[in-house]
Amino acid sequence: MEKKLSEFKLHESGTVKFVDGEGRVRRRLFDMGITPGAKLILRKKAPLGDPIEITLRGYELTLRKCEANLVLCVLDEEDNK
């Protein structure tokens, strides 16, 4: 099942399928390691949902909701149960 990173629930994990956006924003996401094929897990979410903290490539990364909305992921099988 596909889902935007901004729609993940706590402790859901998945693999990046596509990164949307243009110019600087997309390049910034790529520079942070958010590239197709990268596995990630949602660790923390602020009370109002912005920002979120993910674990990606062995490190923690904090993203704004608008940035997370640009990342399309495929959920891992164990999260679909």
PyMOL CGO cylinders between C-alpha atoms (Angstrom):
from pymol import cmd
from pymol.cgo import CYLINDER

trace = [
    CYLINDER, 0.00, 0.00, 0.00, 1.30, 3.47, -0.87, 0.3, 1, 1, 1, 1, 1, 1,
    CYLINDER, 1.30, 3.47, -0.87, 1.11, 6.37, 1.55, 0.3, 1, 1, 1, 1, 1, 1,
    CYLINDER, 1.11, 6.37, 1.55, 2.65, 9.83, 1.89, 0.3, 1, 1, 1, 1, 1, 1,
    CYLINDER, 2.65, 9.83, 1.89, 5.15, 10.15, 4.71, 0.3, 1, 1, 1, 1, 1, 1,
    CYLINDER, 5.15, 10.15, 4.71, 3.02, 12.89, 6.27, 0.3, 1, 1, 1, 1, 1, 1,
    CYLINDER, 3.02, 12.89, 6.27, 0.18, 10.33, 6.68, 0.3, 1, 1, 1, 1, 1, 1,
    CYLINDER, 0.18, 10.33, 6.68, 2.27, 7.71, 8.52, 0.3, 1, 1, 1, 1, 1, 1,
    CYLINDER, 2.27, 7.71, 8.52, 1.21, 6.65, 12.01, 0.3, 1, 1, 1, 1, 1, 1,
    CYLINDER, 1.21, 6.65, 12.01, 3.73, 6.24, 14.83, 0.3, 1, 1, 1, 1, 1, 1,
    CYLINDER, 3.73, 6.24, 14.83, 6.15, 3.35, 14.29, 0.3, 1, 1, 1, 1, 1, 1,
    CYLINDER, 6.15, 3.35, 14.29, 4.99, 2.68, 10.72, 0.3, 1, 1, 1, 1, 1, 1,
    CYLINDER, 4.99, 2.68, 10.72, 7.82, 1.84, 8.38, 0.3, 1, 1, 1, 1, 1, 1,
    CYLINDER, 7.82, 1.84, 8.38, 8.19, 1.88, 4.64, 0.3, 1, 1, 1, 1, 1, 1,
    CYLINDER, 8.19, 1.88, 4.64, 10.40, 2.38, 1.63, 0.3, 1, 1, 1, 1, 1, 1,
    CYLINDER, 10.40, 2.38, 1.63, 10.61, 5.63, -0.33, 0.3, 1, 1, 1, 1, 1, 1,
    CYLINDER, 10.61, 5.63, -0.33, 9.08, 5.20, -3.77, 0.3, 1, 1, 1, 1, 1, 1,
    CYLINDER, 9.08, 5.20, -3.77, 9.04, 8.76, -5.13, 0.3, 1, 1, 1, 1, 1, 1,
    CYLINDER, 9.04, 8.76, -5.13, 10.08, 12.25, -4.04, 0.3, 1, 1, 1, 1, 1, 1,
    CYLINDER, 10.08, 12.25, -4.04, 7.94, 15.05, -5.45, 0.3, 1, 1, 1, 1, 1, 1,
    CYLINDER, 7.94, 15.05, -5.45, 8.70, 18.77, -5.44, 0.3, 1, 1, 1, 1, 1, 1,
    CYLINDER, 8.70, 18.77, -5.44, 10.92, 21.01, -7.47, 0.3, 1, 1, 1, 1, 1, 1,
    CYLINDER, 10.92, 21.01, -7.47, 14.24, 22.75, -7.25, 0.3, 1, 1, 1, 1, 1, 1,
    CYLINDER, 14.24, 22.75, -7.25, 15.75, 23.45, -3.84, 0.3, 1, 1, 1, 1, 1, 1,
    CYLINDER, 15.75, 23.45, -3.84, 13.20, 21.52, -1.79, 0.3, 1, 1, 1, 1, 1, 1,
    CYLINDER, 13.20, 21.52, -1.79, 13.62, 18.28, -3.76, 0.3, 1, 1, 1, 1, 1, 1,
    CYLINDER, 13.62, 18.28, -3.76, 17.40, 18.65, -3.81, 0.3, 1, 1, 1, 1, 1, 1,
    CYLINDER, 17.40, 18.65, -3.81, 17.41, 19.23, -0.03, 0.3, 1, 1, 1, 1, 1, 1,
    CYLINDER, 17.41, 19.23, -0.03, 15.40, 16.04, 0.56, 0.3, 1, 1, 1, 1, 1, 1,
    CYLINDER, 15.40, 16.04, 0.56, 17.81, 14.08, -1.64, 0.3, 1, 1, 1, 1, 1, 1,
    CYLINDER, 17.81, 14.08, -1.64, 20.80, 15.58, 0.19, 0.3, 1, 1, 1, 1, 1, 1,
    CYLINDER, 20.80, 15.58, 0.19, 19.32, 14.41, 3.51, 0.3, 1, 1, 1, 1, 1, 1,
    CYLINDER, 19.32, 14.41, 3.51, 19.18, 10.85, 2.17, 0.3, 1, 1, 1, 1, 1, 1,
    CYLINDER, 19.18, 10.85, 2.17, 15.50, 10.67, 1.26, 0.3, 1, 1, 1, 1, 1, 1,
    CYLINDER, 15.50, 10.67, 1.26, 15.90, 8.90, -2.07, 0.3, 1, 1, 1, 1, 1, 1,
    CYLINDER, 15.90, 8.90, -2.07, 13.90, 6.13, -3.78, 0.3, 1, 1, 1, 1, 1, 1,
    CYLINDER, 13.90, 6.13, -3.78, 14.67, 2.79, -2.15, 0.3, 1, 1, 1, 1, 1, 1,
    CYLINDER, 14.67, 2.79, -2.15, 15.59, 4.24, 1.27, 0.3, 1, 1, 1, 1, 1, 1,
    CYLINDER, 15.59, 4.24, 1.27, 13.89, 2.52, 4.22, 0.3, 1, 1, 1, 1, 1, 1,
    CYLINDER, 13.89, 2.52, 4.22, 12.49, 4.68, 7.01, 0.3, 1, 1, 1, 1, 1, 1,
    CYLINDER, 12.49, 4.68, 7.01, 10.38, 4.52, 10.15, 0.3, 1, 1, 1, 1, 1, 1,
    CYLINDER, 10.38, 4.52, 10.15, 8.30, 7.24, 11.82, 0.3, 1, 1, 1, 1, 1, 1,
    CYLINDER, 8.30, 7.24, 11.82, 9.61, 7.62, 15.38, 0.3, 1, 1, 1, 1, 1, 1,
    CYLINDER, 9.61, 7.62, 15.38, 7.93, 10.74, 16.76, 0.3, 1, 1, 1, 1, 1, 1,
    CYLINDER, 7.93, 10.74, 16.76, 5.21, 13.20, 15.86, 0.3, 1, 1, 1, 1, 1, 1,
    CYLINDER, 5.21, 13.20, 15.86, 4.60, 16.58, 17.46, 0.3, 1, 1, 1, 1, 1, 1,
    CYLINDER, 4.60, 16.58, 17.46, 1.18, 17.07, 19.10, 0.3, 1, 1, 1, 1, 1, 1,
    CYLINDER, 1.18, 17.07, 19.10, -0.17, 18.96, 16.09, 0.3, 1, 1, 1, 1, 1, 1,
    CYLINDER, -0.17, 18.96, 16.09, 1.64, 16.69, 13.62, 0.3, 1, 1, 1, 1, 1, 1,
    CYLINDER, 1.64, 16.69, 13.62, 4.37, 19.13, 12.67, 0.3, 1, 1, 1, 1, 1, 1,
    CYLINDER, 4.37, 19.13, 12.67, 7.29, 18.39, 12.74, 0.3, 1, 1, 1, 1, 1, 1,
    CYLINDER, 7.29, 18.39, 12.74, 7.88, 14.64, 12.55, 0.3, 1, 1, 1, 1, 1, 1,
    CYLINDER, 7.88, 14.64, 12.55, 11.00, 12.60, 13.34, 0.3, 1, 1, 1, 1, 1, 1,
    CYLINDER, 11.00, 12.60, 13.34, 12.03, 9.64, 11.22, 0.3, 1, 1, 1, 1, 1, 1,
    CYLINDER, 12.03, 9.64, 11.22, 14.89, 7.19, 11.35, 0.3, 1, 1, 1, 1, 1, 1,
    CYLINDER, 14.89, 7.19, 11.35, 16.57, 6.89, 7.97, 0.3, 1, 1, 1, 1, 1, 1,
    CYLINDER, 16.57, 6.89, 7.97, 19.87, 5.27, 7.00, 0.3, 1, 1, 1, 1, 1, 1,
    CYLINDER, 19.87, 5.27, 7.00, 20.85, 4.90, 10.67, 0.3, 1, 1, 1, 1, 1, 1,
    CYLINDER, 20.85, 4.90, 10.67, 20.21, 8.47, 11.82, 0.3, 1, 1, 1, 1, 1, 1,
    CYLINDER, 20.21, 8.47, 11.82, 17.31, 10.57, 13.08, 0.3, 1, 1, 1, 1, 1, 1,
    CYLINDER, 17.31, 10.57, 13.08, 15.92, 13.28, 10.85, 0.3, 1, 1, 1, 1, 1, 1,
    CYLINDER, 15.92, 13.28, 10.85, 13.27, 15.90, 11.60, 0.3, 1, 1, 1, 1, 1, 1,
    CYLINDER, 13.27, 15.90, 11.60, 11.01, 17.09, 8.77, 0.3, 1, 1, 1, 1, 1, 1,
    CYLINDER, 11.01, 17.09, 8.77, 8.24, 19.63, 8.46, 0.3, 1, 1, 1, 1, 1, 1,
    CYLINDER, 8.24, 19.63, 8.46, 4.85, 18.29, 7.45, 0.3, 1, 1, 1, 1, 1, 1,
    CYLINDER, 4.85, 18.29, 7.45, 5.02, 20.12, 4.10, 0.3, 1, 1, 1, 1, 1, 1,
    CYLINDER, 5.02, 20.12, 4.10, 8.31, 18.33, 3.31, 0.3, 1, 1, 1, 1, 1, 1,
    CYLINDER, 8.31, 18.33, 3.31, 6.96, 14.95, 4.43, 0.3, 1, 1, 1, 1, 1, 1,
    CYLINDER, 6.96, 14.95, 4.43, 3.97, 15.50, 2.16, 0.3, 1, 1, 1, 1, 1, 1,
    CYLINDER, 3.97, 15.50, 2.16, 6.31, 15.34, -0.86, 0.3, 1, 1, 1, 1, 1, 1,
    CYLINDER, 6.31, 15.34, -0.86, 7.57, 11.82, -0.04, 0.3, 1, 1, 1, 1, 1, 1,
    CYLINDER, 7.57, 11.82, -0.04, 5.56, 8.85, -1.34, 0.3, 1, 1, 1, 1, 1, 1,
    CYLINDER, 5.56, 8.85, -1.34, 6.34, 5.53, 0.37, 0.3, 1, 1, 1, 1, 1, 1,
    CYLINDER, 6.34, 5.53, 0.37, 5.34, 1.89, 0.13, 0.3, 1, 1, 1, 1, 1, 1,
    CYLINDER, 5.34, 1.89, 0.13, 4.42, 0.52, 3.57, 0.3, 1, 1, 1, 1, 1, 1,
    CYLINDER, 4.42, 0.52, 3.57, 6.26, -2.56, 4.82, 0.3, 1, 1, 1, 1, 1, 1,
    CYLINDER, 6.26, -2.56, 4.82, 4.18, -5.74, 4.85, 0.3, 1, 1, 1, 1, 1, 1,
    CYLINDER, 4.18, -5.74, 4.85, 4.09, -6.12, 8.66, 0.3, 1, 1, 1, 1, 1, 1,
    CYLINDER, 4.09, -6.12, 8.66, 2.47, -2.65, 8.93, 0.3, 1, 1, 1, 1, 1, 1,
    CYLINDER, 2.47, -2.65, 8.93, -0.43, -3.71, 6.68, 0.3, 1, 1, 1, 1, 1, 1,
    CYLINDER, -0.43, -3.71, 6.68, -1.67, -6.29, 9.20, 0.3, 1, 1, 1, 1, 1, 1,
]
cmd.load_cgo(trace, "trace")
